[in-house]
Amino acid sequence: MPQQVQGVIAPGRNEPVRVETIVIPDPGPGEAVVKIQACGVCHTDLHYKQGGINDDFPFLLGHEAAGVVESVGDGVTDVAPGDFVILNWRAVCGQCRACRRGRPWYCFATHNASQRMTLTDGTELSPALGIGAFAEKTLVHAGQCTKVDPAVAPEIAGLLGCGVMAGIGAAINTGNVGRGDTVAVIGCGGVGDAAVVGSRLAGAARIIAVDIDDRKLAKAREMGATHTVNSRSTDPVEAVRELTGGFGADVVIEAVGRPETYEQAFYARDLAGTVVLVGVPTPEMRLELPLLDVFGRGGALKSSWYGDCLPSRDFPMLIDLHQQGRIDLGAFVTETIGLGDVEKAFARMHEGDVLRSVVVF
């Protein structure tokens, strides 16, 4: 029987979010209903609210979540009721050309639930990233549920569902940061700080954090940055070069998603170095670079989708590293809030006061 729960929707472009009653259908074939325990407030949710993703309003926001499987539909064998899971938005199909080539982290046909969650009047909701976890329960494809050790706190585990995984993966998966490398990270919010953590985990010798906010730079140092640059007062390209013997960094991770900062990343890397774009741009943004410079500087210009992660491989690994004390995922949680505080959390995000606000149920 369908259930009614409370959830946070974005009714229209730039309108304040509000808590509404959401109808959750029983899971169909391949689907699961998950009782949400915690969900981080991610910048991607703000993009949805602002209409920066698409115009399929109303959105059921929230996607960076952990919880317990309540029920599953026919044909589901990988998870069962009672399993503690992190939700992911790249449930690989196993059949597309990327999966057949052994690159499932590039899956071109990821799974979402077939049924739609609705408001009580029947209005269909568009779940953020196919998840919609600012709700007491949500309906997802069972492949979006990744089992992890239930001993970890849900407000910590859920952050791997998006931002923290995106940043760590940008360093270790997309950027292939190696032992002794120099790394610059431009933009030190949650994703950028996760890239700092990932670079440190990979053995980078020098990690240069770049931001316009000294508070964020101080936090980046706590996360493992060896040097910081305030790009409001200092040319970041020249600063990175000065800190790398005049050459530039081996890997530059752009975690802002703006043309200006991408250009800084492009010129702050060493010859044959790598630029990783993990910040999410908006549709109207355009980038202009001299094609001769693209050719002449060599190396690689990469985009990082979800940190090029494979949830079944990477989520349990990172939870294990956290439990061993080798990374501190709890350091990303600035505050825990209630379901009705999401709009305030967006404001705090805009002001740069938090790494992550996390809704707990």
C-alpha positions in Angstrom: 0.0 0.0 0.0 1.4 3.5 -0.9 2.7 5.5 2.1 2.6 9.1 2.9 5.7 10.8 4.3 7.1 14.3 4.7 9.6 15.6 2.1 11.2 18.8 0.9 10.2 20.0 -2.6 11.4 22.9 -4.8 8.1 24.1 -6.4 9.5 26.4 -9.0 12.7 28.2 -10.1 14.2 30.1 -7.2 11.1 29.7 -5.0 11.7 28.8 -1.4 11.6 25.1 -0.7 8.8 23.7 1.5 7.9 20.6 3.4 5.0 18.7 1.7 3.3 15.3 2.1 4.8 12.9 -0.4 3.2 9.6 -1.7 5.7 6.7 -1.9 4.4 3.8 -4.0 5.1 0.2 -3.1 8.4 -0.9 -4.8 7.9 -2.5 -8.2 10.3 -4.9 -10.0 13.9 -3.9 -9.3 12.9 -1.1 -6.9 13.4 -0.5 -3.2 11.9 1.8 -0.6 14.5 3.2 1.8 13.9 4.7 5.2 16.2 7.7 5.2 18.3 8.3 8.3 20.5 11.2 7.1 20.9 13.4 3.9 23.5 16.1 3.3 22.6 19.4 1.8 24.6 19.5 -1.4 25.2 22.4 -3.8 23.6 20.3 -6.6 20.3 20.5 -4.7 20.7 24.3 -4.9 21.3 24.0 -8.6 18.0 22.1 -8.9 16.2 24.8 -6.9 17.6 27.5 -9.1 16.7 25.7 -12.3 20.3 25.1 -13.2 19.8 21.4 -14.0 16.5 21.4 -15.9 12.9 22.7 -15.6 11.2 19.6 -14.4 9.6 21.2 -11.4 8.5 20.3 -8.8 11.6 18.6 -7.6 11.9 16.3 -4.6 15.3 17.4 -3.4 18.1 15.5 -1.6 20.4 12.8 -2.8 23.4 12.6 -0.5 21.9 10.0 1.8 22.1 6.9 3.9 19.3 4.8 5.4 17.8 1.3 5.8 16.1 -0.7 3.2 12.4 -1.1 4.2 11.1 -3.2 1.3 12.1 -4.4 -2.1 10.2 -5.4 -5.3 10.4 -8.5 -7.4 13.7 -9.6 -8.7 15.8 -7.7 -6.2 18.6 -9.9 -4.8 21.5 -7.6 -3.9 19.8 -5.9 -1.0 17.2 -6.9 1.5 15.0 -5.3 4.1 17.1 -4.2 7.0 20.3 -3.5 5.0 22.1 -0.3 5.8 22.8 1.4 2.5 24.3 4.6 1.0 22.2 5.8 -2.0 24.0 6.4 -5.2 22.9 8.1 -8.4 25.0 6.0 -10.8 23.4 2.6 -10.6 25.3 0.8 -13.4 23.4 -1.2 -16.0 26.1 -3.7 -16.8 25.0 -3.8 -20.4 25.9 -0.5 -22.1 29.1 0.0 -24.2 30.9 1.5 -21.2 30.1 -1.4 -19.0 31.0 -3.9 -21.7 34.4 -2.3 -22.0 35.0 -2.7 -18.3 34.4 0.9 -17.4 31.2 0.8 -15.5 31.9 4.1 -13.8 31.1 5.7 -17.2 27.8 3.8 -17.5 25.6 5.5 -20.1 22.3 3.8 -19.0 22.2 4.1 -15.2 19.1 2.9 -13.4 16.4 4.9 -11.6 13.1 3.8 -10.2 10.4 3.4 -12.9 7.5 4.6 -10.7 7.1 8.2 -9.8 6.6 9.6 -6.3 3.9 12.2 -6.2 2.2 14.9 -4.1 -1.1 13.9 -2.6 -3.0 15.6 -5.5 -1.2 13.3 -7.9 1.4 15.8 -9.1 4.5 13.8 -10.2 7.8 14.8 -8.6 11.2 14.8 -10.2 13.6 13.3 -7.6 17.0 15.0 -7.5 19.5 12.8 -9.3 16.9 10.0 -9.3 16.9 9.8 -5.5 14.9 12.5 -3.7 16.1 11.9 -0.1 15.0 15.0 1.7 12.1 12.7 2.8 11.4 10.3 5.5 11.3 7.5 2.9 12.1 7.4 -0.8 11.7 5.0 -3.8 14.8 4.2 -5.8 16.1 1.5 -8.1 17.7 -1.3 -6.0 21.0 -0.7 -7.8 21.1 2.7 -6.2 21.5 1.1 -2.8 25.1 0.2 -1.8 25.5 -1.9 1.4 28.1 -0.7 3.9 29.0 -1.4 7.5 26.1 -0.3 9.7 28.5 0.7 12.5 29.2 4.0 10.8 27.0 7.0 11.6 24.4 7.7 8.8 25.2 11.4 8.7 28.8 10.4 7.9 28.1 7.6 5.5 25.5 9.5 3.5 28.1 12.1 2.4 29.8 9.5 0.2 26.6 9.6 -1.8 27.7 12.7 -3.7 30.1 15.5 -2.6 32.7 13.7 -0.6 32.9 10.9 -3.1 33.1 13.4 -6.0 36.1 15.1 -4.5 38.0 12.1 -3.3 37.3 10.4 -6.6 38.4 13.4 -8.6 41.8 13.0 -7.1 42.3 9.3 -6.9 40.2 8.1 -9.8 40.0 10.8 -12.4 43.2 12.7 -11.6 45.3 9.6 -10.9 47.2 11.5 -8.2 50.3 9.6 -7.3 53.0 9.4 -4.6 55.1 12.6 -4.7 52.8 14.5 -7.0 52.0 18.2 -6.6 48.3 19.0 -6.6 46.4 22.3 -6.6 42.7 22.4 -5.6 40.7 25.4 -6.7 37.6 25.9 -4.6 37.6 24.7 -1.0 34.0 23.8 -0.2 33.0 20.3 0.6 34.0 18.8 -2.8 37.3 20.7 -2.9 38.2 19.7 0.6 37.4 16.1 -0.3 39.8 16.4 -3.2 42.4 17.6 -0.7 41.7 14.5 1.4 41.9 12.2 -1.7 45.2 13.8 -2.8 46.6 13.2 0.7 45.4 9.7 0.7 47.1 9.1 -2.7 50.4 10.3 -1.3 50.7 13.8 -2.9 53.8 15.6 -1.6 52.4 19.1 -1.9 48.7 20.1 -1.9 47.9 23.7 -2.6 44.4 24.9 -1.7 43.1 27.9 -3.5 40.0 30.0 -2.5 38.9 33.5 -1.9 37.7 32.8 1.7 40.3 32.5 4.5 37.9 30.5 6.6 37.8 27.8 3.9 41.5 27.9 3.4 42.0 27.3 7.1 39.6 24.3 6.9 41.5 23.0 3.9 44.7 23.0 5.9 43.0 21.0 8.6 42.0 18.5 5.9 45.6 18.1 4.7 46.5 21.0 2.4 50.2 21.9 2.8 49.9 25.4 1.3 47.1 27.9 0.8 46.5 30.7 -1.6 43.9 33.4 -1.3 43.0 34.2 -4.9 41.2 37.3 -4.0 44.5 39.0 -3.2 47.0 36.9 -5.1 47.2 35.6 -8.7 46.6 31.9 -8.1 48.4 30.8 -11.3 51.6 32.6 -10.3 51.3 31.4 -6.7 51.0 27.8 -7.7 53.9 28.1 -10.1 56.0 29.7 -7.3 55.2 26.8 -5.0 56.1 24.2 -7.6 59.5 25.4 -8.7 58.1 27.6 -11.5 56.5 24.7 -13.3 52.9 24.3 -12.1 51.1 21.5 -10.4 51.0 17.9 -11.8 47.3 17.8 -11.2 44.9 20.8 -10.8 41.4 20.0 -9.6 38.8 22.7 -10.3 36.0 22.4 -7.8 34.1 25.6 -8.5 32.6 25.1 -12.0 33.2 28.5 -13.5 35.1 29.6 -16.7 37.4 31.9 -14.8 38.5 29.3 -12.3 38.8 26.7 -15.0 41.2 29.0 -16.9 43.2 29.4 -13.8 43.4 25.6 -13.4 44.5 25.3 -17.1 47.4 27.6 -16.7 48.4 26.5 -13.2 49.3 23.0 -14.3 52.7 21.8 -15.4 53.4 20.9 -19.0 51.7 17.5 -19.7 49.8 17.9 -16.4 46.2 17.1 -15.8 43.2 19.4 -15.2 40.2 17.8 -13.5 36.8 19.6 -13.6 34.6 18.4 -10.8 32.8 21.7 -10.1 29.4 21.8 -11.9 28.8 24.6 -14.3 25.5 26.0 -15.4 24.1 25.7 -19.0 24.9 29.3 -20.1 28.6 29.2 -19.2 31.1 29.3 -22.0 34.9 28.7 -22.0 37.4 30.3 -24.4 41.0 29.1 -24.6 43.6 29.5 -27.3 43.6 26.3 -29.2 47.4 26.5 -29.6 47.8 26.6 -25.8 45.6 23.5 -25.5 47.9 21.8 -28.0 51.1 23.2 -26.8 50.7 22.5 -23.1 49.8 18.8 -23.7 48.5 16.7 -20.9 44.9 15.9 -20.2 41.7 17.9 -19.6 39.2 15.8 -17.8 35.7 16.0 -16.4 35.0 14.0 -13.3 31.5 12.6 -13.0 30.8 11.5 -9.5 34.6 11.1 -9.0 34.5 8.4 -11.6 33.5 6.1 -8.8 32.1 2.6 -8.8 29.8 2.7 -5.7 30.1 -1.1 -5.0 33.9 -0.8 -4.9 34.5 2.7 -3.5 31.9 3.2 -0.8 32.8 0.2 1.3 36.5 1.0 0.8 36.2 4.6 2.1 34.0 3.6 5.0 36.7 1.1 6.0 39.4 3.8 5.7 37.3 6.0 7.9 36.9 3.3 10.5 40.6 2.7 10.5 41.2 6.4 11.2 43.0 6.9 7.9 40.5 9.5 6.7 38.1 11.5 8.8 34.7 11.7 7.0 33.1 13.2 10.1 35.2 16.4 9.6 32.9 17.2 6.7 29.8 17.4 8.9 29.4 21.0 10.1 25.9 20.7 11.6 22.9 18.5 11.8 19.5 20.0 11.1 15.8 19.1 10.7 13.8 18.6 7.6 12.3 22.1 7.9 15.7 23.8 8.0 16.8 23.1 4.4 16.1 26.6 3.1 18.3 28.0 5.9 21.0 25.5 5.1 21.0 26.8 1.5 21.6 30.3 2.8 24.4 29.2 5.1 26.0 27.4 2.1 25.8 30.6 0.0 27.5 32.5 2.9 30.3 29.9 3.1 29.6 29.0 6.7 29.5 25.2 6.3 31.1 22.3 4.6 27.9 20.2 5.0 24.6 20.7 6.8 23.1 17.2 7.2 19.4 16.5 7.7 18.9 13.8 10.2 15.6 11.9 10.8 
